[in-house]
Amino acid sequence: MPQDTDRYDRLDAARWLAALAVVLLHSAALIVSEPAAYGQGAWLAANLYDSAARWCVPVFVMVSGALLLDPARPLDPRRFYARRVARICAPLVFWSLFYLGWRTALDWWDDGVIDISFWPRKVAQGEPYYHLWYLYMIVGLYLFAPLVRALYARSAPPARALWVVGILGLAILDALYRQALHAPAGFFLTWFLPYLGYFVAGRLIFDGEMRIPRPGLVLALSVAATALGVHLLSSARGLNTYFYDYFSVTVPFMSLAAFQCIVSSPRLPRLPALAPLTFGVYLIHPLFLDVAKRAGAMQGKPGGAWTVPLVAAAVFALSALISWLLRRHPATRRLV
């Protein structure tokens, strides 16, 4: 039992590391997305940071899979839906409205224009703000989680591994299709489907039923290939984000390898007090990044290579503090 508890404790490390990677990714994106900075030292460094953090969201999904697909833990669908609805609905509604208002306020600050006509469109697109798509995607994942769990329990390990290969393989082909034809993503309630590959892989890797050979090397090579791919496909005229896609030809390998490295390493700090704050960190951190950008801290200037990790660390700490404060009050605890 202690050994099993230690394995589950490693998921705490996966959660806070993934949250830190999300903040690093979005911090770097502020420089990478500046066309004038393309090819400069700060842009190259930010591209590398962004590429190195691309495993963050898949690892969040794999943590959910490792927990929800545990055959030793009973799962009553009615109780599951009741708990998950309570867990996701309040943050989804509150932060959607909050960030729509925040976007309107920023437009007024930047351009002196107040316009709320985009609100219904952004909600229908499942993206009230650039990071909130995850909440809309996770609704579909939770909706089908009991069915996936039942199928998982009735299948053999080779069949489960085949699910991962098949789902991620199709997702990679779909990302290539969208890149070639510039096709938009579909209805947000279908976004979860390719993430089922990560969801199932999380439990398989956690149980040791799926292993990535030499995961450290796979992780390093896939990060390098991602950074190189973005650099080659982009130009001063615009950023090509295909290799940043969570289902590009590099990111799935990076993500599986990163999760295996985390759950296989007993030396990573668990930080159990920090892990419960990570959902709040994910929701809150764009506020501080927006402020940092308008304060001139996130620009592709010389020395920008050091700016990204420093700003990311500060934003992560401030977001964790706000998340902690919100969790302390009964009226706001359900929002994070």
C-alpha positions as CSV (number, residue, x, y, z in Angstrom):
1,M,0.0,0.0,0.0
2,P,2.7,2.6,0.8
3,Q,4.3,1.9,-2.6
4,D,1.0,2.4,-4.3
5,T,0.4,5.6,-2.4
6,D,3.8,6.8,-3.5
7,R,2.9,6.2,-7.1
8,Y,-0.3,8.3,-6.8
9,D,1.7,11.0,-5.0
10,R,3.7,11.4,-8.2
11,L,0.6,12.6,-10.0
12,D,0.8,15.7,-7.7
13,A,4.2,16.4,-9.3
14,A,2.7,15.9,-12.7
15,R,-0.1,18.4,-11.9
16,W,2.1,21.3,-10.7
17,L,4.8,20.7,-13.4
18,A,2.1,20.8,-16.1
19,A,0.6,24.0,-14.6
20,L,4.1,25.6,-14.6
21,A,4.6,24.4,-18.2
22,V,1.3,26.1,-19.2
23,V,2.4,29.4,-17.8
24,L,5.8,29.1,-19.4
25,L,4.1,28.2,-22.8
26,H,1.8,31.2,-22.7
27,S,4.6,33.5,-21.5
28,A,6.8,32.5,-24.4
29,A,3.8,32.8,-26.9
30,L,3.7,36.5,-26.2
31,I,7.2,36.8,-27.9
32,V,6.8,34.0,-30.4
33,S,3.7,35.6,-31.8
34,E,5.4,38.9,-32.5
35,P,6.3,38.9,-36.3
36,A,8.9,41.7,-35.8
37,A,10.9,39.5,-33.4
38,Y,11.1,36.5,-35.7
39,G,14.6,35.0,-36.0
40,Q,16.0,37.1,-33.3
41,G,17.6,35.7,-30.1
42,A,14.6,36.4,-27.9
43,W,12.3,34.8,-30.5
44,L,14.5,31.7,-30.8
45,A,14.6,31.3,-27.1
46,A,10.9,31.8,-26.7
47,N,10.2,29.3,-29.4
48,L,12.4,26.7,-27.6
49,Y,10.5,27.4,-24.3
50,D,7.2,27.1,-26.0
51,S,8.2,23.9,-27.7
52,A,9.6,22.4,-24.5
53,A,6.3,23.0,-22.7
54,R,3.9,21.5,-25.3
55,W,3.3,18.4,-23.2
56,C,1.5,20.4,-20.5
57,V,-2.2,19.9,-21.5
58,P,-1.8,16.2,-22.6
59,V,-0.2,15.5,-19.2
60,F,-3.2,17.1,-17.5
61,V,-5.4,14.7,-19.5
62,M,-3.2,11.8,-18.7
63,V,-3.4,12.5,-15.0
64,S,-7.2,12.4,-15.3
65,G,-7.0,9.1,-17.1
66,A,-4.6,7.6,-14.5
67,L,-7.1,8.5,-11.8
68,L,-10.5,7.9,-13.5
69,L,-9.5,4.6,-15.2
70,D,-8.3,3.0,-12.0
71,P,-10.1,-0.4,-11.9
72,A,-9.5,-0.7,-8.1
73,R,-11.6,2.4,-7.4
74,P,-15.4,2.1,-7.7
75,L,-17.1,4.7,-9.9
76,D,-20.8,5.2,-9.8
77,P,-21.9,7.1,-12.9
78,R,-24.6,9.1,-11.1
79,R,-22.2,10.2,-8.4
80,F,-19.5,10.8,-10.9
81,Y,-21.7,13.1,-13.0
82,A,-23.0,15.0,-10.0
83,R,-19.5,15.6,-8.7
84,R,-18.0,16.6,-12.1
85,V,-20.9,18.9,-13.0
86,A,-20.4,20.7,-9.7
87,R,-16.7,20.8,-10.3
88,I,-16.7,22.1,-13.9
89,C,-19.9,24.1,-14.3
90,A,-19.3,26.9,-11.9
91,P,-15.7,27.6,-13.1
92,L,-16.8,27.3,-16.8
93,V,-19.7,29.8,-16.4
94,F,-17.9,32.3,-14.1
95,W,-14.6,32.4,-15.9
96,S,-16.2,32.5,-19.3
97,L,-18.1,35.6,-18.3
98,F,-15.2,37.1,-16.5
99,Y,-12.8,36.8,-19.4
100,L,-15.3,38.1,-21.9
101,G,-15.6,41.1,-19.7
102,W,-11.8,41.3,-19.3
103,R,-11.4,41.1,-23.1
104,T,-13.9,43.9,-23.5
105,A,-12.0,46.0,-20.9
106,L,-8.7,45.4,-22.7
107,D,-10.2,46.5,-26.0
108,W,-11.3,49.7,-24.4
109,W,-7.9,50.2,-22.8
110,D,-6.0,49.5,-26.0
111,D,-8.3,51.1,-28.6
112,G,-10.9,53.0,-26.7
113,V,-13.7,50.8,-28.1
114,I,-16.4,49.0,-26.1
115,D,-17.9,46.1,-28.1
116,I,-19.7,43.0,-26.6
117,S,-21.0,41.7,-29.9
118,F,-18.4,39.0,-30.0
119,W,-19.5,37.4,-26.7
120,P,-22.0,34.9,-28.2
121,R,-19.7,34.0,-31.0
122,K,-16.8,33.3,-28.7
123,V,-19.0,31.2,-26.4
124,A,-20.3,29.2,-29.3
125,Q,-16.8,28.6,-30.5
126,G,-15.9,27.2,-27.0
127,E,-13.1,29.8,-26.6
128,P,-14.2,32.9,-24.5
129,Y,-10.5,33.4,-23.9
130,Y,-7.5,31.6,-25.4
131,H,-7.0,29.2,-22.6
132,L,-10.6,28.4,-21.7
133,W,-11.0,26.0,-24.6
134,Y,-9.7,23.3,-22.1
135,L,-12.8,23.7,-19.9
136,Y,-15.1,23.2,-22.9
137,M,-13.1,20.2,-24.1
138,I,-13.1,18.6,-20.7
139,V,-16.9,18.6,-20.5
140,G,-17.0,16.1,-23.4
141,L,-14.3,14.0,-21.8
142,Y,-16.1,13.8,-18.5
143,L,-19.4,13.1,-20.3
144,F,-18.0,9.9,-21.8
145,A,-15.5,9.0,-19.0
146,P,-17.8,6.3,-17.4
147,L,-18.3,4.6,-20.8
148,V,-14.6,4.7,-21.5
149,R,-13.9,3.3,-18.0
150,A,-16.3,0.4,-18.6
151,L,-14.8,-0.5,-21.9
152,Y,-11.3,-0.2,-20.5
153,A,-12.1,-2.6,-17.6
154,R,-13.4,-5.2,-20.1
155,S,-10.4,-5.1,-22.4
156,A,-6.9,-6.6,-22.3
157,P,-3.7,-4.4,-22.2
158,P,-2.8,-5.0,-25.9
159,A,-6.3,-3.8,-26.9
160,R,-5.9,-0.7,-24.7
161,A,-2.5,0.1,-26.3
162,L,-4.1,-0.3,-29.7
163,W,-6.7,2.3,-28.7
164,V,-4.0,4.7,-27.9
165,V,-2.1,4.1,-31.1
166,G,-5.3,4.2,-33.2
167,I,-6.8,7.4,-31.6
168,L,-3.6,9.3,-31.6
169,G,-2.7,8.2,-35.1
170,L,-6.0,9.5,-36.4
171,A,-5.6,12.7,-34.4
172,I,-2.1,13.2,-36.0
173,L,-3.7,12.7,-39.5
174,D,-6.5,15.1,-38.6
175,A,-3.9,17.8,-37.6
176,L,-2.0,17.3,-40.8
177,Y,-5.3,17.6,-42.7
178,R,-6.2,20.8,-41.0
179,Q,-2.7,22.2,-41.6
180,A,-2.8,21.3,-45.3
181,L,-6.3,22.7,-46.0
182,H,-6.4,25.4,-43.2
183,A,-9.5,23.7,-41.9
184,P,-11.0,25.0,-38.6
185,A,-11.5,22.8,-35.6
186,G,-15.0,21.4,-35.2
187,F,-17.8,21.8,-32.6
188,F,-16.2,22.1,-29.2
189,L,-18.2,19.1,-27.8
190,T,-16.2,16.9,-30.2
191,W,-12.8,18.3,-29.2
192,F,-12.4,15.6,-26.5
193,L,-12.4,12.7,-29.0
194,P,-8.6,12.8,-29.9
195,Y,-7.8,13.5,-26.2
196,L,-9.2,10.0,-25.4
197,G,-5.8,8.7,-26.7
198,Y,-4.0,10.6,-24.0
199,F,-6.7,9.8,-21.4
200,V,-6.2,6.0,-21.9
201,A,-2.4,6.3,-22.2
202,G,-2.3,8.0,-18.8
203,R,-3.6,4.9,-17.1
204,L,-1.5,2.5,-19.2
205,I,1.7,4.4,-18.6
206,F,0.9,4.7,-14.9
207,D,0.4,0.9,-14.6
208,G,3.5,0.2,-16.7
209,E,1.4,-1.5,-19.4
210,M,2.8,1.0,-22.0
211,R,6.4,2.1,-22.0
212,I,8.2,4.6,-24.2
213,P,11.7,3.4,-24.9
214,R,14.3,5.9,-23.6
215,P,11.7,8.5,-22.7
216,G,14.3,11.1,-21.8
217,L,15.8,10.9,-25.3
218,V,12.4,10.9,-27.0
219,L,11.4,14.0,-25.0
220,A,14.6,15.9,-25.9
221,L,14.4,14.9,-29.6
222,S,10.7,15.8,-29.9
223,V,11.2,19.2,-28.3
224,A,14.1,19.9,-30.7
225,A,12.0,18.8,-33.7
226,T,9.1,20.9,-32.6
227,A,11.2,24.0,-32.2
228,L,12.9,23.4,-35.5
229,G,9.6,22.8,-37.3
230,V,8.0,26.0,-36.0
231,H,11.1,28.0,-37.0
232,L,11.2,26.5,-40.5
233,L,7.5,26.9,-41.2
234,S,7.2,30.4,-39.8
235,S,8.6,33.7,-41.2
236,A,8.5,37.4,-40.4
237,R,5.1,37.6,-42.1
238,G,3.5,35.2,-39.6
239,L,3.8,32.3,-37.2
240,N,2.9,28.7,-38.3
241,T,1.7,26.9,-35.3
242,Y,1.3,23.4,-36.7
243,F,4.2,21.9,-34.7
244,Y,2.7,23.4,-31.5
245,D,-0.5,21.5,-32.1
246,Y,-1.1,18.9,-29.4
247,F,-1.5,16.3,-32.2
248,S,1.4,17.3,-34.5
249,V,3.8,14.7,-35.5
250,T,6.1,15.5,-32.5
251,V,3.9,16.6,-29.5
252,P,2.2,13.2,-28.8
253,F,5.6,11.5,-28.5
254,M,6.9,14.4,-26.3
255,S,3.8,14.2,-24.1
256,L,3.8,10.4,-23.6
257,A,7.6,10.5,-22.8
258,A,7.2,13.5,-20.4
259,F,4.4,11.7,-18.5
260,Q,6.4,8.5,-18.2
261,C,9.5,10.5,-17.0
262,I,7.4,12.1,-14.3
263,V,5.6,9.1,-12.9
264,S,8.7,7.0,-13.1
265,S,10.8,9.5,-11.1
266,P,10.7,9.1,-7.3
267,R,12.9,12.2,-6.9
268,L,10.6,14.9,-8.2
269,P,9.1,17.0,-5.4
270,R,5.5,16.2,-4.9
271,L,4.5,19.6,-3.4
272,P,1.1,18.2,-2.3
273,A,0.0,21.7,-1.0
274,L,0.6,23.2,-4.5
275,A,-1.1,20.5,-6.5
276,P,-4.7,21.5,-5.5
277,L,-4.0,25.1,-6.7
278,T,-3.1,24.1,-10.2
279,F,-6.6,24.4,-11.7
280,G,-6.8,27.9,-10.3
281,V,-3.3,28.7,-11.7
282,Y,-4.5,27.6,-15.1
283,L,-7.6,29.8,-14.9
284,I,-6.0,32.9,-13.4
285,H,-2.5,33.3,-15.0
286,P,-3.6,35.0,-18.3
287,L,-4.6,38.1,-16.2
288,F,-1.0,38.6,-15.0
289,L,0.4,37.9,-18.5
290,D,-1.9,40.5,-20.0
291,V,-0.7,43.0,-17.4
292,A,3.0,42.1,-18.0
293,K,2.6,42.5,-21.7
294,R,1.1,46.0,-21.4
295,A,3.8,46.9,-18.9
296,G,6.3,46.1,-21.7
297,A,7.8,43.1,-19.9
298,M,7.1,40.6,-22.8
299,Q,8.7,42.0,-25.9
300,G,11.3,40.4,-28.2
301,K,14.1,42.6,-27.1
302,P,17.7,41.6,-26.4
303,G,17.8,39.8,-23.1
304,G,14.3,38.4,-23.7
305,A,15.6,34.9,-23.3
306,W,15.8,35.5,-19.6
307,T,12.6,37.5,-19.4
308,V,10.3,34.6,-20.3
309,P,11.2,32.2,-17.4
310,L,11.4,35.0,-14.9
311,V,8.0,36.4,-15.9
312,A,6.6,32.8,-16.0
313,A,7.9,32.1,-12.5
314,A,6.4,35.3,-11.1
315,V,3.0,34.8,-12.8
316,F,2.9,31.2,-11.6
317,A,3.6,32.3,-8.0
318,L,1.0,35.2,-8.1
319,S,-1.6,32.9,-9.7
320,A,-1.0,30.2,-7.1
321,L,-1.5,32.8,-4.4
322,I,-4.8,34.1,-5.8
323,S,-5.9,30.5,-6.2
324,W,-5.0,29.8,-2.6
325,L,-7.0,32.8,-1.4
326,L,-10.0,31.9,-3.5
327,R,-10.0,28.4,-2.1
328,R,-10.0,29.7,1.5
329,H,-13.4,31.3,1.1
330,P,-16.6,29.2,0.8
331,A,-18.1,31.6,-1.7
332,T,-15.2,31.3,-4.1
333,R,-13.9,27.9,-3.5
334,R,-15.9,26.2,-6.2
335,L,-14.5,28.6,-8.8
336,V,-11.0,27.2,-8.8
